[in-house]
Amino acid sequence: MTVEGINLEDDVVDPWKVESKSAKGVDYDKLIKRFGSSKIDKELIERFERITNRPAHILLKRGIFFSHRDLNYILDRYEKNEPFFLYTGRGPSSEAMHLGHLIPFIFTKWLQDVFDVPLIIQLTDDEKFFWKDLTLEETHKLAIENSKDIIAVGFDIEKTFIFADTDYMSGAFYNMVCRIQKCVTFNQARGIFGFGDSDCIGKIAFPAIQAATSFSSSFPAIFGGRADIPCLIPCAIDQDPYFRMTRDVAPRLGLPKPALIHSTFIPALQGAQTKMSGSDPNSSVYLTDSPKVIKTKINKYAFSGGGATTEEHKEKGGNCDIDISFKYLSFFLEDDVRLEEIRRTYTSGELLTGYLKQELIVILQKIVSDHQEKRKAVTDEVVRKYMTPRKLNYNY
């Protein structure tokens, strides 16, 4: 399934599929033009740092979050001390999340700390029921398990509400879903999402459910019934079609358009032509992987941009643009100076592929091990507290 109007030469990027013909991966500059979003430039990052009085997160300054819609509007509101909220989510299709799934949540946690605003996390268990060969009971169970990984990132329970669609679909939220559904024709949905005649009507109706979370009036317990509070959505850019639809509908409902900040994809171990996949265990580093498994996966599967032999590598150097271990370091190595040193020495041929992989292995082993320890503390009772509709630590 693809979004209508894609040239065969283009990368394929939609909510269900990400593919590139280039070893360097998706051409994000072309994607910005195709989707009609705006590039996050140096000036915008400097403004972000200036008004928040905080240094930019590595995921922002390294261009991993690279595109936006109306981020300046959200920064304007922050400067004026006007309210907004954060919204992100997860489609629970597997019990074990991988590192790629973690990226939006790591960044969202930082945004929550910087802005001190409410956060709503939607778990679309109904979506995965419509798209995958899973029962509703299975997708709901996966939503609960995934929520434990999300909570382990460290979100403030006084400022965070997590919900699964099949639990929360009633009252003000369902009213909003209905209003959105009435605004979007089947032809529009087919044009945006590529639906076909054989797709079940659950798929066709679902985008309105993901859209409804964008509006504060869907959550009266949190926002006191106010409908004028906009949101900022950190997400991977493959989710943008949902929110292009949402932004088109919002003015017709008299509601503020959601703002977005888009991330790139963390590539599959085998190469940047596609992203990590939950359905291919050898393409991903999972949050359940042991240190030994992580080491094996990186050494065995991580595509190398180095020379075929040590002699060739020393002579011609490595290619960081296609080397998966280097790409992963750009996501997870916090030391800018060290990252640049690795880039320089690998490109020159001084640093060999084995040493580059070893540096990555140590970093990923620590990230995953630390996450596993934090997750152990997330009990079913803790999950229940996060997922109980309630007033958060804000007054509206």
Secondary structure as UniProt FT lines:
FT   TURN            4..5
FT   TURN            8..9
FT   STRAND          12..14
FT   TURN            15..16
FT   STRAND          17..19
FT   TURN            23..24
FT   HELIX           28..35
FT   STRAND          38..39
FT   HELIX           42..52
FT   HELIX           58..61
FT   TURN            62..63
FT   STRAND          65..69
FT   HELIX           71..79
FT   TURN            80..81
FT   STRAND          85..90
FT   HELIX           99..115
FT   STRAND          119..123
FT   HELIX           125..131
FT   HELIX           136..151
FT   TURN            152..153
FT   TURN            157..158
FT   STRAND          160..164
FT   HELIX           165..168
FT   HELIX           171..183
FT   HELIX           186..193
FT   TURN            197..198
FT   HELIX           201..205
FT   HELIX           207..212
FT   TURN            213..214
FT   HELIX           216..218
FT   HELIX           220..223
FT   TURN            224..225
FT   STRAND          231..236
FT   HELIX           237..239
FT   HELIX           240..253
FT   STRAND          259..263
FT   STRAND          267..268
FT   TURN            269..270
FT   STRAND          271..275
FT   TURN            278..279
FT   HELIX           281..283
FT   TURN            287..288
FT   HELIX           291..301
FT   HELIX           310..316
FT   TURN            320..322
FT   HELIX           324..332
FT   HELIX           336..348
FT   HELIX           353..376
FT   HELIX           380..386
//
